[in-house]
Amino acid sequence: MYSAVRTHDYDYPESEMDERESLYFDTISLADSEAAAAAAAHRKSISQSRNTIYHSAVDLANDETRNSLRLGSGAAAEHAALAWQPGYRQSTALEHLNGGGGGGDQTDAVIAAQMLALHNGRNHLPTGIGVGGHTGTQGGALGGAGAGGGDDETYRRFDDGKRSVDFVLAYNGEDQVEDHRHKREIFEANLQREGLQLEHNKVQRVHFIKIHAPFEVLYRYAEILKIKVPLKPIPGQDQIFDEAAPAFKSCFTRMCRSLFSSVQLNTELFPEREPRIHLEFSRNYLELYDTEHPNYFDDSTRYSIINFILQRQHFLEGEETADNLGIEKLVQDGIYTCAYTLHDKADRDRLLKEWANITKWKNLQPLDQIKDYFGAKVALYFAWLGFYTQMLIPISIFGLLCFLYGFVTWSSDPISRDICEDSGTIMCPQCDRSCDYWRLNETCTSSKFNYLIDNNMTVVFALAMAIWSVTYLEFWKRYSAGLVHRWGLTGFTHHVEHPRPQYLAKISHSRKLAGKTQGTTLDPDVPFWSIKFLPNFTSYSIMVLFICISVIAIAGIIIYRMAQRASHSILGSENSMTFKVMILPMTAGIIDLIVISLLDLVYSNLAIRLTNYEYCRTQTEYDESLTIKNYVFQFVNYYSSLFYIAFLKGKFVGYPAKYNRVLGFRQEECNPGGCLMELCMQLVIIMAGKQAVNAIVEMLIPYLMRTVKEMIYRHGWYKSHKEQRLVPYNQFTEDYNLLPAENNSLYVEYLEMVVQFGFITLFSLAFPLAPLLALLNNVIEVRLDAIKMLRFLRRPVGMRARDIGVWHNIMTVVTRIAVASSAMIIAFSTNLIPKIVYAASTDDRELNGYLNFTLAYFNTKDFQVQPLLGGSQYVNETECRYTEFRNPPTDDHPYKRPMIYWKILTGRLAFIVIYQNIINMLQGVLRWAVPDVSGRLLKRIKRENFLLREHIIEYEKQHAMLQAQTAVQNQLHQTKSQESSVLRQRHGGGNEDATSFV
């Protein structure tokens, strides 16, 4: 019945079986009578209980035998198919326990119940739990309103069912190293001295320490970290909010909601929050804060405070140096296996259903709830990605219209028409010996496709892209300013960012800094030239080396394209136009993509090590250094082949009597229509291929890794006992089995999108549909990133941020480079300037003779290397044509540059200068016209600050008056007390005298 049970005979005395293992084995006995008989026969086997209990309900759900018994063959197939859905979440053992699993098999319920019984100090099952197919009351004795949506009251809380688990530390319970135990004790004692409350959980192989931060600790550190929290409504704030909103907001909002009701959020699940004024937390103003507001010490704020405390605690007594500081150092040394925050089941399920779901691709994102769940830094990433995706919609539509314009005007292109109708023009061979002459009309199809991207709308689209890129960046700054203010982060800066533990450990071991690190100085000044220069120089030198390797790899691919004879036997006849125009560029593009991906993989890992070698004091410095090194390399790696096609290919070929050669090979030539078609093909292959590779890496690989681990856990293929999986019977054991969330986990996501931004701004001129491809990719990317963070990763520690950091500066630089790139592509890779010069020189407005104007004559007797024609039909040809502006052989200066060439070159250079100045002027006007913060928001911030100051002054005044009244009352009370005391003394003295007299 229970297929996971296996029996092995080992010489293991029953007396040595501890209470926990016996309890595990008794659980199996309760599950099935046959298993109970096997248990009695093999009581000595510890591995049986280990290999069975360490399987979760998720692991056992995929077992074919078990599914067939539980669900039947059809239901099992349906269950397996559901597991592939991004929003699907498999039930846990605890859900089976409480009747939420939807299955009839109670084995998982028994396992979870016994684990909970052991956890709560009981040695029997809770009442109400059925065994052997009988179910009791749903929830049984454990049914309670636990935090995070769990049915058990301790699912996400301490054992008292009241205090929430805010942070979890995990360590190997079988770790018997005395030094590790001693460091854990000191570290935990220091946490308790800070006011944190700890509770140990030692039920399974991995032991957990649950951490709860009471409000006293949160208040103290919120004041230190200058965290802003929302205030209660202030008289007059509603007028500020109403005046800050546009006059047409109400009407426009109603109209937009009616038109786009299908994309709006579910207001019942994600209610719209009322605006609030935020104030830096101070314990003097506790009465002013809105404790009922969702942003008042939300999960991300609590987690960030606890993480800040964990990073500052020492774990050695009397040796409080930089080398024994912080939880990261403890995890690095293996004293703790991990430290993480917990997912919230209710919020997580709601986000999985309404946000991290492919079917919700068109819906808006619940940014406020994302900020509450993940923190402002993650929320800003998703806000930026959503904004970037929305801004792609207009430029995608315009690019599609430009592409359709090429189709509509296909037949009106004089160049492709003349090429297709030509029948007598013989072109010179494209290689030295084995190539034959060819007819111009063989490029008819490629010339028509080239017109789709090289037409009258090319310059218009380039102008639109330049304006769009600046508009997008400026409006993002404007949009993010509103978000940041809504979240209470306006004016946030890293006042005193704590040094990284790795940095402190690095300088503590430095001999040159030995004198500075003695005593109590934990963060000494590190000189640049004597300490930092060498690591930085080494790091960036290796980066330059890899850039050179990338350029060499691209050069190798270019030489491959030149050496057409090397691929002759594989790809067919090199004289075929299909080979020259389609097959060779496509195969070169695929090879280029493979080389790029391999170099990317190697350098990405190397860049982390290089950055670790540097002296980066703070996490911000570390992230910026890693980002700059990686992006500079990625810029060269991904764009170098495209720059070659756009600016170098076909520009320095020479002419048949004197070809310019590289390693003995002739340089590549462009087709008579130009190189823009090949640039388009290369762009599509690299851009689409990169997006496909990233999708596989982000989603398929984690799924396969999880599947492989489940197979290992199910069949007991452990390399060691330490690799056995835990039974996830509560939130912190469930999250322990997830992948860790790294500090720079968003770096890869930003890099992918910024590289894509470079593709569409630098080269979309060659393919107007590139923004549309990016739009389709990003619509899915938003949901895939959300699924990955909610289903595969542990919950990251919430971090404050006011912008997207250095990535905005990178995109600004790319935008400026894109202006020059577009100008040069139009000038040198399109026919715009030669057409204008030809039309001005000949008054041929219809361009009927333009094709002949671009082809020069060559006498076949002047070949440097005569082609081996053999039985070719062109043996007796005395003249051929080639694409160049040169004098004919009969001229007084044969094959020299004519005056028209210099006119065209002057026109090209003049166009580059004029185009760049016009675009830069328009971009400057846009940057000036669109301020980073809107005027309404600036006015609102000023009025809020004024209202806040007045409110605090009034509060202080009332508080002072109350204190004064209290002082007066106390003084009066004290005076009355003194007077009554005097009267009593006098009255008592009189009685004493009377008594004496008597």
RAPE-V895269 format. One record per backbone hydrogen bond with DSSP energy under -0.5 kcal/mol. CO is the residue of the C=O (numbers start at 1). NH is the residue of the N-H. If there is no record, write none. Layout:
co=CO nh=NH
co=CO nh=NH
This chain:
co=1 nh=3
co=2 nh=5
co=8 nh=10
co=10 nh=12
co=13 nh=16
co=14 nh=17
co=16 nh=18
co=18 nh=22
co=19 nh=23
co=20 nh=24
co=21 nh=25
co=22 nh=26
co=23 nh=27
co=24 nh=28
co=25 nh=29
co=26 nh=30
co=27 nh=31
co=28 nh=32
co=32 nh=36
co=33 nh=37
co=34 nh=38
co=35 nh=39
co=36 nh=40
co=37 nh=41
co=38 nh=42
co=40 nh=43
co=42 nh=45
co=44 nh=46
co=45 nh=49
co=46 nh=50
co=47 nh=51
co=48 nh=52
co=49 nh=53
co=50 nh=54
co=52 nh=55
co=56 nh=60
co=57 nh=61
co=58 nh=62
co=59 nh=62
co=60 nh=63
co=63 nh=67
co=64 nh=68
co=65 nh=69
co=66 nh=70
co=67 nh=71
co=67 nh=72
co=68 nh=72
co=71 nh=75
co=72 nh=76
co=73 nh=77
co=74 nh=78
co=75 nh=79
co=76 nh=80
co=77 nh=81
co=78 nh=82
co=79 nh=83
co=81 nh=84
co=82 nh=85
co=85 nh=88
co=92 nh=96
co=93 nh=97
co=94 nh=98
co=95 nh=100
co=95 nh=101
co=96 nh=99
co=106 nh=110
co=107 nh=111
co=108 nh=112
co=109 nh=113
co=110 nh=114
co=111 nh=115
co=112 nh=116
co=113 nh=117
co=114 nh=118
co=115 nh=119
co=116 nh=120
co=117 nh=122
co=118 nh=121
co=126 nh=129
co=127 nh=141
co=128 nh=130
co=133 nh=135
co=137 nh=140
co=139 nh=142
co=139 nh=143
co=140 nh=143
co=142 nh=153
co=144 nh=146
co=146 nh=149
co=147 nh=150
co=148 nh=346
co=150 nh=146
co=151 nh=144
co=152 nh=155
co=155 nh=731
co=156 nh=165
co=158 nh=161
co=163 nh=158
co=164 nh=166
co=167 nh=211
co=168 nh=340
co=169 nh=209
co=170 nh=337
co=170 nh=338
co=171 nh=173
co=171 nh=207
co=172 nh=175
co=174 nh=176
co=177 nh=181
co=178 nh=182
co=179 nh=183
co=180 nh=184
co=181 nh=185
co=182 nh=186
co=183 nh=187
co=184 nh=188
co=185 nh=189
co=186 nh=190
co=187 nh=191
co=188 nh=192
co=189 nh=193
co=190 nh=194
co=191 nh=196
co=192 nh=195
co=197 nh=212
co=199 nh=210
co=201 nh=208
co=205 nh=173
co=206 nh=204
co=207 nh=171
co=208 nh=201
co=208 nh=210
co=209 nh=169
co=210 nh=199
co=211 nh=166
co=211 nh=167
co=212 nh=197
co=212 nh=214
co=214 nh=217
co=214 nh=218
co=215 nh=219
co=216 nh=220
co=217 nh=221
co=218 nh=222
co=219 nh=223
co=220 nh=224
co=221 nh=225
co=222 nh=227
co=227 nh=281
co=229 nh=279
co=230 nh=290
co=234 nh=237
co=236 nh=240
co=237 nh=241
co=238 nh=242
co=239 nh=243
co=240 nh=244
co=241 nh=245
co=246 nh=249
co=248 nh=252
co=249 nh=253
co=250 nh=254
co=251 nh=255
co=252 nh=256
co=253 nh=257
co=254 nh=258
co=255 nh=259
co=256 nh=260
co=258 nh=261
co=260 nh=263
co=260 nh=264
co=261 nh=264
co=263 nh=364
co=265 nh=267
co=266 nh=269
co=266 nh=270
co=277 nh=231
co=279 nh=229
co=282 nh=285
co=283 nh=286
co=285 nh=288
co=285 nh=289
co=286 nh=289
co=288 nh=232
co=289 nh=291
co=290 nh=293
co=293 nh=296
co=295 nh=297
co=295 nh=298
co=298 nh=302
co=299 nh=303
co=300 nh=304
co=301 nh=305
co=302 nh=306
co=303 nh=307
co=304 nh=308
co=305 nh=309
co=306 nh=310
co=307 nh=311
co=309 nh=312
co=309 nh=313
co=310 nh=313
co=310 nh=327
co=313 nh=326
co=319 nh=321
co=321 nh=324
co=322 nh=325
co=324 nh=315
co=326 nh=330
co=327 nh=331
co=328 nh=332
co=329 nh=333
co=330 nh=335
co=330 nh=336
co=331 nh=334
co=338 nh=170
co=340 nh=168
co=341 nh=795
co=343 nh=345
co=344 nh=348
co=345 nh=349
co=346 nh=350
co=347 nh=351
co=348 nh=352
co=349 nh=353
co=350 nh=354
co=351 nh=355
co=351 nh=356
co=355 nh=357
co=357 nh=360
co=358 nh=361
co=360 nh=363
co=365 nh=367
co=366 nh=370
co=367 nh=371
co=368 nh=372
co=369 nh=373
co=370 nh=374
co=370 nh=375
co=371 nh=375
co=372 nh=300
co=375 nh=379
co=376 nh=380
co=377 nh=381
co=378 nh=382
co=379 nh=383
co=380 nh=384
co=381 nh=385
co=382 nh=386
co=383 nh=387
co=384 nh=388
co=385 nh=389
co=386 nh=390
co=387 nh=391
co=388 nh=392
co=390 nh=393
co=390 nh=394
co=391 nh=395
co=392 nh=396
co=393 nh=397
co=394 nh=398
co=395 nh=399
co=396 nh=400
co=397 nh=401
co=398 nh=402
co=399 nh=403
co=400 nh=404
co=401 nh=405
co=402 nh=406
co=403 nh=407
co=404 nh=408
co=405 nh=409
co=407 nh=410
co=409 nh=412
co=410 nh=413
co=412 nh=414
co=413 nh=417
co=414 nh=418
co=415 nh=419
co=416 nh=420
co=417 nh=421
co=418 nh=422
co=424 nh=426
co=425 nh=427
co=425 nh=440
co=426 nh=881
co=427 nh=438
co=433 nh=868
co=438 nh=427
co=439 nh=442
co=440 nh=443
co=441 nh=444
co=443 nh=447
co=444 nh=448
co=445 nh=449
co=446 nh=450
co=447 nh=451
co=448 nh=452
co=449 nh=452
co=449 nh=453
co=450 nh=453
co=450 nh=454
co=455 nh=458
co=457 nh=461
co=458 nh=462
co=459 nh=463
co=460 nh=464
co=461 nh=465
co=462 nh=466
co=463 nh=467
co=464 nh=468
co=465 nh=469
co=466 nh=470
co=467 nh=471
co=468 nh=472
co=469 nh=473
co=470 nh=474
co=471 nh=475
co=472 nh=476
co=473 nh=477
co=474 nh=478
co=475 nh=479
co=476 nh=480
co=477 nh=481
co=478 nh=482
co=479 nh=483
co=480 nh=484
co=481 nh=485
co=482 nh=486
co=483 nh=487
co=484 nh=489
co=485 nh=488
co=489 nh=492
co=493 nh=495
co=494 nh=497
co=500 nh=504
co=501 nh=505
co=502 nh=506
co=503 nh=507
co=504 nh=508
co=505 nh=509
co=507 nh=510
co=511 nh=514
co=513 nh=517
co=518 nh=521
co=520 nh=522
co=525 nh=527
co=527 nh=531
co=527 nh=532
co=528 nh=533
co=531 nh=535
co=532 nh=536
co=533 nh=537
co=534 nh=538
co=535 nh=539
co=536 nh=540
co=537 nh=541
co=538 nh=542
co=539 nh=543
co=540 nh=544
co=541 nh=545
co=542 nh=546
co=543 nh=547
co=544 nh=548
co=545 nh=549
co=546 nh=550
co=547 nh=551
co=548 nh=552
co=549 nh=553
co=550 nh=554
co=551 nh=555
co=552 nh=556
co=553 nh=557
co=554 nh=558
co=555 nh=559
co=556 nh=560
co=557 nh=561
co=558 nh=562
co=559 nh=563
co=562 nh=564
co=563 nh=566
co=563 nh=567
co=564 nh=567
co=565 nh=568
co=567 nh=571
co=568 nh=572
co=573 nh=576
co=576 nh=580
co=577 nh=581
co=578 nh=582
co=578 nh=583
co=579 nh=584
co=582 nh=586
co=583 nh=587
co=584 nh=588
co=585 nh=589
co=586 nh=590
co=587 nh=591
co=588 nh=592
co=589 nh=593
co=590 nh=594
co=591 nh=595
co=592 nh=596
co=593 nh=597
co=594 nh=598
co=595 nh=599
co=596 nh=600
co=597 nh=601
co=598 nh=602
co=599 nh=603
co=600 nh=604
co=601 nh=605
co=602 nh=606
co=603 nh=607
co=604 nh=608
co=605 nh=609
co=606 nh=610
co=607 nh=611
co=608 nh=612
co=609 nh=613
co=610 nh=614
co=611 nh=614
co=614 nh=616
co=615 nh=617
co=617 nh=500
co=618 nh=622
co=619 nh=623
co=620 nh=624
co=621 nh=625
co=622 nh=626
co=623 nh=627
co=624 nh=628
co=625 nh=629
co=626 nh=630
co=627 nh=631
co=628 nh=632
co=629 nh=633
co=630 nh=634
co=631 nh=635
co=632 nh=636
co=633 nh=637
co=634 nh=638
co=635 nh=639
co=636 nh=640
co=639 nh=643
co=640 nh=644
co=641 nh=645
co=642 nh=646
co=643 nh=647
co=643 nh=648
co=644 nh=648
co=644 nh=649
co=648 nh=651
co=648 nh=652
co=653 nh=660
co=655 nh=658
co=656 nh=864
co=658 nh=655
co=659 nh=661
co=660 nh=667
co=662 nh=665
co=665 nh=662
co=668 nh=650
co=671 nh=674
co=674 nh=671
co=675 nh=679
co=676 nh=680
co=677 nh=681
co=678 nh=682
co=679 nh=683
co=680 nh=684
co=681 nh=685
co=682 nh=686
co=683 nh=687
co=684 nh=688
co=685 nh=689
co=686 nh=690
co=687 nh=691
co=688 nh=692
co=689 nh=693
co=690 nh=694
co=691 nh=695
co=692 nh=696
co=693 nh=697
co=694 nh=698
co=695 nh=699
co=695 nh=700
co=696 nh=700
co=696 nh=701
co=699 nh=703
co=700 nh=704
co=701 nh=705
co=702 nh=706
co=703 nh=707
co=704 nh=708
co=705 nh=709
co=706 nh=710
co=707 nh=711
co=708 nh=712
co=709 nh=713
co=710 nh=714
co=711 nh=715
co=712 nh=716
co=712 nh=717
co=716 nh=718
co=720 nh=723
co=721 nh=724
co=726 nh=728
co=727 nh=729
co=728 nh=93
co=728 nh=94
co=730 nh=734
co=731 nh=735
co=732 nh=736
co=733 nh=737
co=734 nh=737
co=735 nh=738
co=739 nh=794
co=740 nh=742
co=742 nh=745
co=744 nh=747
co=744 nh=748
co=745 nh=749
co=746 nh=750
co=747 nh=751
co=748 nh=752
co=749 nh=753
co=750 nh=754
co=751 nh=755
co=752 nh=756
co=753 nh=757
co=754 nh=758
co=755 nh=759
co=756 nh=760
co=757 nh=761
co=758 nh=762
co=759 nh=763
co=763 nh=766
co=764 nh=767
co=767 nh=770
co=769 nh=773
co=770 nh=774
co=771 nh=775
co=772 nh=776
co=773 nh=777
co=774 nh=778
co=775 nh=779
co=776 nh=780
co=777 nh=781
co=778 nh=782
co=779 nh=783
co=780 nh=784
co=781 nh=785
co=782 nh=786
co=783 nh=787
co=784 nh=788
co=785 nh=789
co=786 nh=790
co=787 nh=791
co=787 nh=792
co=788 nh=792
co=788 nh=793
co=792 nh=739
co=795 nh=341
co=799 nh=377
co=804 nh=807
co=805 nh=808
co=805 nh=809
co=806 nh=810
co=807 nh=811
co=808 nh=812
co=809 nh=813
co=810 nh=814
co=811 nh=815
co=812 nh=816
co=813 nh=817
co=814 nh=818
co=815 nh=819
co=816 nh=820
co=817 nh=821
co=818 nh=822
co=819 nh=823
co=820 nh=824
co=821 nh=825
co=822 nh=826
co=823 nh=827
co=824 nh=828
co=825 nh=829
co=825 nh=830
co=826 nh=830
co=829 nh=676
co=831 nh=835
co=832 nh=836
co=833 nh=837
co=834 nh=838
co=835 nh=839
co=836 nh=840
co=837 nh=841
co=838 nh=842
co=839 nh=843
co=843 nh=845
co=844 nh=847
co=847 nh=850
co=849 nh=853
co=850 nh=854
co=851 nh=854
co=851 nh=855
co=852 nh=855
co=854 nh=884
co=856 nh=882
co=858 nh=860
co=858 nh=880
co=859 nh=862
co=860 nh=863
co=864 nh=866
co=867 nh=869
co=869 nh=872
co=872 nh=875
co=874 nh=877
co=878 nh=860
co=880 nh=858
co=881 nh=428
co=882 nh=856
co=882 nh=884
co=884 nh=886
co=887 nh=895
co=888 nh=891
co=891 nh=894
co=893 nh=896
co=896 nh=887
co=898 nh=901
co=898 nh=902
co=899 nh=903
co=900 nh=904
co=901 nh=905
co=902 nh=906
co=903 nh=907
co=904 nh=908
co=905 nh=909
co=906 nh=910
co=907 nh=911
co=908 nh=912
co=909 nh=913
co=910 nh=914
co=911 nh=915
co=912 nh=916
co=913 nh=917
co=914 nh=918
co=915 nh=919
co=916 nh=920
co=917 nh=921
co=918 nh=922
co=919 nh=923
co=920 nh=924
co=921 nh=925
co=922 nh=926
co=923 nh=927
co=924 nh=928
co=925 nh=929
co=926 nh=930
co=929 nh=931
co=934 nh=938
co=935 nh=939
co=936 nh=940
co=937 nh=941
co=938 nh=942
co=939 nh=943
co=940 nh=944
co=941 nh=945
co=942 nh=946
co=943 nh=947
co=944 nh=948
co=945 nh=949
co=946 nh=950
co=947 nh=951
co=948 nh=952
co=949 nh=953
co=950 nh=954
co=951 nh=955
co=952 nh=956
co=953 nh=957
co=954 nh=958
co=955 nh=959
co=956 nh=960
co=957 nh=961
co=958 nh=962
co=959 nh=963
co=960 nh=964
co=961 nh=965
co=962 nh=966
co=963 nh=967
co=964 nh=968
co=965 nh=969
co=966 nh=970
co=967 nh=971
co=968 nh=972
co=969 nh=973
co=970 nh=974
co=971 nh=975
co=972 nh=976
co=973 nh=977
co=974 nh=978
co=975 nh=979
co=976 nh=980
co=977 nh=981
co=978 nh=982
co=979 nh=983
co=980 nh=984
co=981 nh=985
co=982 nh=986
co=983 nh=987
co=984 nh=988
co=985 nh=989
co=986 nh=990
co=987 nh=991
co=988 nh=992
co=989 nh=993
co=990 nh=994
co=991 nh=995
co=992 nh=996
co=993 nh=997
co=994 nh=998
